[in-house]
Amino acid sequence: MGGPIISLRAGDPLNLTCHADNAKPAASIIWMRRGEVINGATYSKTLLRDGKRESIMSTLFIAPSDIENGESIVCRATNKAIPSGKETSVTIDIQHPPLVNLSVEPQPVLEDNTVKFHCSAKANPAVTQYRWAKKGQVIKEASGDFYETIVDHTFFFEPVSCEVTNALGSTNISRTVDVYFGPRMATEPQSLLVDLGSDAVFNCAWTGNPSLTIVWMKRGSGVVLSNENKLILKSVRQEDAGKYVCRAVVPRVGAGEREVTLTVNGPPIISSTQTQHALHGQKGQIKCFIRSTPPPDRIAWSWKENVLESGTSGRYTVETVSTDEGVISTLTISNIVRADFQTIYNCTAWNSFGSDTEIIRLKEQGTEMKSGAGIQAESVPMAVIIGVAVGAGVAFLVLMATIVAFCCARSQRRMRASRGVFHGTCAFWSLAAVGIQVKMALETQVEEEKGEEVRHYLKGVVSAKNDIRVEIVHKEPASGREAEEHPTIKQLMVRNSFPSLRIAPGRV
């Protein structure tokens, strides 16, 4: 036999040979393992020169799957001379590269918490080196079969590996960590510039653990537009322009958002206060705010027979300033006169997609407060006067009706012959009383109420240059203005419908 220990590389088969030489009579050989005979061996005999002694050789083949490390295999030889026989044994030493298992505790784990990696290995011969790495980069501070660290979201995507080495080779195994982390941007959304009527498509991709929810909304609105990575706006309008938010939420972990801007090419949009104020005799300004993409090519102010785009003309100066929100065009009027408060001013802007016009009126500063105070002061006594008049009239009518009824009742028997004349007289005075009270109430209201001048707006075209046409657009008055004009209209109707009220006495 070759020796008590036989080293064998894992996966290799085992061939054992056992000799029994110079035996007389010839010996018999058997193989045993764990006390049991192993079958399948081969034998050969050789007769020596003296013709009496013999040598025998037995070969045993063991497949790799039938070999266990550390077990002993016995070869026993017997003949008549030595019935108890002789035996020898070998111990199998199966050598192999490291067998490695990598574990991580605890899992799952929130981001920014500590975890421990354990790299357990079985190897023959013994392990000579442990090598730790993350995403292919060696972790120099790690050594031995343990590695402890604080994890972030990258450990969810980038595995940590443990490589174990012995004399026969190396084994590498890697694992990611089930890290819970809030939303992380994977695809950054981009702002868009599109033409009016085109589609706008935004893309926004997030990662997170556990699974996240994506919500698209327009800034300032609570309406959810999409729950997908992609937001599609069909046939955009100018009012669709603005800020859009892509928001991602990981339940119980965190949230994140990105904002993008949608810019829509279209005609200018003018948004200005239709009534602006100035002081008589002072410098006044009328401002026109214009949102326009692309920026306006031209901005013009027009009033009466005048048109001014920029610079100064007489008492009028036009200045234009660009801001992040749009363009502000200002018409400055020096030494405001009364006629300026009766003038209609048009602000018009053009770009390659169209135009927009706004009508603006200038009102003397402080007149609204005085007018409002006067109306309030006058309305109280007017109400009192009308109330007193109506109340007195009603009381008078009740009194007259009572007297008439009483007189009629007492005279019913005495004046049967003249009943018709009497009743006619009663009816006449009742009707006269009613007429007098109605006339008093109407004349008081007509004389005391104050109306406003009815305003009429004209639609026309002002042309001051051959290349500029500014349309004066009739715009509906505000509801507040309509409310002011109605009393005047009613007043005119009253005057025309009731010039006087007369009741002449007559016969029935």
Beta strands, then each sheet from edge to edge (+ up, - down):
strand 1: 5-9
strand 2: 14-23
strand 3: 28-33
strand 4: 36-38
strand 5: 42-47
strand 6: 54-62
strand 7: 72-78
strand 8: 86-105
strand 9: 109-110
strand 10: 114-124
strand 11: 129-134
strand 12: 137-138
strand 13: 146-150
strand 14: 160-166
strand 15: 169-175
strand 16: 179-187
strand 17: 192-195
strand 18: 200-203
strand 19: 205-209
strand 20: 213-218
strand 21: 224-226
strand 22: 230-233
strand 23: 242-250
strand 24: 254-265
strand 25: 269-270
strand 26: 275-278
strand 27: 284-291
strand 28: 298-303
strand 29: 306-308
strand 30: 311-313
strand 31: 316-322
strand 32: 327-333
strand 33: 344-351
strand 34: 354-364
strand 35: 460-465
strand 36: 468-472
sheet 1: 1+ 8+ 7- 3+ 4-
sheet 2: 1+ 8+ 10- 13+
sheet 3: 2+ 6- 5+
sheet 4: 9+ 16+ 19-
sheet 5: 12+ 11- 14+ 15-
sheet 6: 17+ 24+ 23- 20+ 21-
sheet 7: 18+ 22-
sheet 8: 25+ 27- 32+ 31- 30+
sheet 9: 26+ 34+ 33- 28+ 29-
sheet 10: 35+ 36-
end
